């Protein structure tokens, strides 16, 4: 079987030059590149990633660390990352760093420090126990998807704007008693929750309804949304006519709670979420759609830029969510006129 040395000998160049010509990493004249490629074809040479690593000092591998791999958002982000890495001919090493586990401690304390990757994508990494600082100390390019972003490039949706517009949709339909459901101040997603709560509060305040602001915290899960919604909706004298949920899972939990309490959605209660979760269409949920796959793909593109030019300053890429209107929202009983389309508020 022919090796890189055979290709270099036939092309009349050094092994390093042959490697650069075949990998596309580093300058080689067009004439030399054509000669090397012709030699490789003549010898039926197939490049070895291990051999290329010895020459270039790169592993051709990207590390991906995330707190969950079996939840919708993370699985979608991972698919976007993997598809784009494959397009670039790069491998992927996945680290499942579940919060509060011994495995997470080992990953941050040992495995990541071995630097078996050229760059790292951290998905949903919140700033806890100085973990981000420890990643930055590894000395490899890092891009964050959602989560903490200090010192790294970051890709996410504009959370505040998304919920500001979601609340604006309910206001345009004629709702005035709108509650924000979900968000755990002590939870793993606390930073995202706070940004989304801020968007709701801004929309209510802009509508002159600051006195009507109502936040009902819950775990950011379907079960958490269900439990909080049961308490919120049980008293018909004070219950809201609409709910802006921190995410689709919480919104779906609220819809299930309403149904079990005999509350008609959307006749008696409108519900809007954020995500466009895989179950959103099943529950006819109006939502602010984000694209996790697009975020994963964009993270790879940013990482490739950083790997090629490490001095490139960090970039914040905030993607805009899109309103998807289904049948979980409608005007409240007695409303005279409505506007059901997406009317984004002016961005700050």
Secondary structure by P-SEA (a helix, b strand, c coil): cccaaaaaaaacccaaaaaaaaaccccccaaaaaaaaaaaaaabbbbbaaaaaaaaccccbbbbbbcccccaaaaaaaaaaaaaaaaabbbbbbbbcccccaaaaaaaacccccccccbbbbcccccccaaaaaaaacccbbbbcccccccbbbbbcaaaaaaaaaaaaaaaacccbbbbcbbbccccaaaaaaaaaaaaaaaaaaacccccbbbbbccccaaaaaaaaaaacccccccccccccccaaaaaaaaaaaaaacccccccbbbbbccccccccccccccbbbbaaaaaaaaaaaaaaaaacccccbbbbbbbbbbbbccccccccccccccccccccccc
